[in-house]
């Protein structure tokens, strides 16, 4: 049975009830600062650590528990003769339970206007030291970092049955917790003075919940958060089932594409690719145009809007089955319309009101590690653009080319986007040959392609692509350029009277 506990917590959830139960079990309680004050005010007998050690808290509380009477009592191995003799010689009493959680550094640095000095003062030193010491000696010390564990530990203590296996699980939780805590601090320091890629990088991941399954039912899956804003994980589910693994993947793609536009936009995504994108005077107009691009693929897809969804748009949307609708907000009447579709997930994501700038880095998992890159974002997409054909694009063609280029950035390579100035018309997605994408994009088109424009995420390696586009009546093309056969491709465009713009920027998406 434990005789002595040290409790010092920033997160006070459940700590009073926990300490009361320990007192009933005749456990002596040591504590510090605000925790000691709270417990004492709640009628619980508490010994201040400063009285226990005979050494006062100093430096505005920076030094409180860093003392041999505390850490000796935690780290001493009860079955080690030398440790026991040292305790007896130095008057060190065993501390059998440690309940500690840390200064809220992560919450602090998320606040606007926080200075470096304020952030530094919220870096816990004594807390992690107590936790790590306790976890290291888990066979003799019960360590609790998560308030959700209080109840089960009390139940075990009443049975005098906190097993070694249970202690080990608590220790594992501690080391994961302190590792993430340090990673959050390191990440914050790197953000305020960016220095490229870190030599040693620990991702401060925190599991939010397990998911029903992964991409397929036989794959287990979970959702983890990182300390970044904006965060899709923080989108509020207003209706429907929990988001699935595939829902999050598709929603991520839809949100990034929708955020490219200042105009009211509708993005419909299926299998991580857009199947319809359109802008309009209203959301209702943009949805109808986006849906018309490919009504078959839209079925079961995900929609992202960058404006508040109104009742008229909602009434149009529910005529087709969708998995998720995500938008900055929803009118009350729109939510009432959606409520008739119980399985439809409705997500409120206020960040969609503005242009989203992803923070951190873009990671992709490979065997044995990650490949890491900056996000695909350019301050001015058209700064290097030049017209290379005899005919220049008309004003209307320029608008269509810019629209198509924004969409093309978010389509899997090889990507070909047929578009007008306000909507996609046909999408060639993810083919091993660019000419295949050109042909498939045309095959998918449900409205005439004559006088539409085309965006290509990579250069055209041969003129055969231009021949295909010309047969479909394309009037203008935007592409990166950079092929050894650029002149051959430009000559082909001139032959057909097309306008061609080279951006000097490539947007592969694998």
Secondary structure, DSSP 8 states (H G I E B T S, - for coil): ---EEEEE-SS-TTHHHHHHHHHHTT-EEEE-HHHHHHHHHTT---EEHHHHHT---BTTTTBSS-SHHHHHHHH--TT-HHHHHHHHHHT-----EEEE----HHHHHHSTT--HHHHHHT--SHHHHHHHHHHHTTTT-EEE--GGGHHHHHHHHHTT---HHHHHHHHHHHHHHHHHHHHHHHHHHHHHT--SS-SS-----EEEEEES-SSSTTS-EEEEE-S-SS-GGG-EEEESS---HHHHHHHHHHHHHHTT-SSEEEEEEETTEEEEEEEESSHHHHHHHHHHH-HHHHTTEEEEESS-B-HHHHHHHTTS-EEEEEES-B-HHHHHHHTT-TT-EEEE-GGGGS-----S-EEEEETTEEEEE--S--S-TTTT-EE-SSB---HHHHHHHHHHHHHHTTS-SS-EEEE-SSBEEEEE-S-SSHHHHHHHHHHH-SS--TT-EEEESS--SSTHHHHHHHHTT--EEEE----TTHHHHHHHHHHTT-EEEE-S------
